[in-house]
């Protein structure tokens, strides 16, 4: 029986008040998607507002064969062009959800109750929750039905304060992801900035930065029993 993975993409396309565009980071969707596809997992896409989410890192994707293949795939392109809203989906239909990064996620993932509820439902039914780079912004407010934060007492990672400082956006983002995850009780673990780094703590899988996206997909497949 094929397994079904949901990729969550941000709908937020503005980088604070800088006038610069943002969105979901293409390679952070493409590399895990390739890992899932390798094992025959069916993919769907969700975003807070539905429809076509804003994309970031498209120029970089053109130089990356995996990301280019993702953008050129007609089936995936059609799905990404018309993403579901969370209220149209049922947790029981999915074995895993991956919160894809991109700075936009910092603005809309934490407050989207329908999306967080969907993810909590997937987890509590025995599914896997993954997040990469800024995707763990969803985890700062993701509570289970007993009221506890999913990340509390769990090993996790995400875009570091050092990395945010390196890209000059510490004062632009609504909060610092590393700091907020620590506040929520996560056992936050970082590697050197820009180094590939992903962690699986049971059915919670997190990755630090864009370079970690492939490993996040692989660890999610393992957690799903794929190999």
Rosetta blueprint (number, residue, H / E / L):
1 X L
2 X L
3 X L
4 X E
5 X E
6 X E
7 X E
8 X E
9 X E
10 X L
11 X L
12 X L
13 X L
14 X E
15 X L
16 X L
17 X L
18 X L
19 X L
20 X L
21 X E
22 X L
23 X L
24 X E
25 X E
26 X H
27 X H
28 X H
29 X H
30 X H
31 X H
32 X H
33 X H
34 X H
35 X H
36 X H
37 X H
38 X H
39 X L
40 X L
41 X L
42 X E
43 X E
44 X E
45 X E
46 X E
47 X E
48 X L
49 X L
50 X L
51 X E
52 X L
53 X L
54 X L
55 X E
56 X E
57 X L
58 X H
59 X H
60 X H
61 X H
62 X L
63 X L
64 X L
65 X H
66 X H
67 X H
68 X H
69 X H
70 X H
71 X H
72 X H
73 X L
74 X H
75 X H
76 X H
77 X H
78 X H
79 X H
80 X H
81 X H
82 X L
83 X E
84 X E
85 X L
86 X H
87 X H
88 X H
89 X L
90 X L
91 X H
92 X H
93 X H
94 X L
95 X L
96 X E
97 X E
98 X E
99 X E
100 X L
101 X L
102 X L
103 X L
104 X L
105 X H
106 X H
107 X H
108 X H
109 X L
110 X L
111 X L
112 X L
113 X H
114 X H
115 X H
116 X H
117 X H
118 X H
119 X H
120 X H
121 X H
122 X H
123 X H
124 X H
125 X L
126 X L
127 X L
128 X E
129 X E
130 X E
131 X E
132 X E
133 X L
134 X L
135 X H
136 X H
137 X H
138 X H
139 X H
140 X H
141 X H
142 X L
143 X E
144 X L
145 X L
146 X L
147 X L
148 X L
149 X E
150 X L
151 X L
152 X L
153 X L
154 X L
155 X E
156 X E
157 X L
158 X L
159 X L
160 X L
161 X H
162 X H
163 X H
164 X H
165 X H
166 X H
167 X L
168 X L
169 X L
170 X L
171 X L
172 X L
173 X L
174 X L
175 X L
176 X L
177 X H
178 X H
179 X H
180 X H
181 X H
182 X H
183 X H
184 X L
185 X L
186 X L
187 X E
188 X E
189 X L
190 X L
191 X L
192 X L
193 X L
194 X L
195 X L
196 X L
197 X L
198 X E
199 X E
200 X E
201 X E
202 X L
203 X L
204 X E
205 X E
206 X E
207 X E
208 X L
209 X L
210 X H
211 X H
212 X H
213 X H
214 X H
215 X H
216 X H
217 X H
218 X H
219 X H
220 X H
221 X H
222 X H
223 X H
224 X L
225 X L
226 X L
227 X L
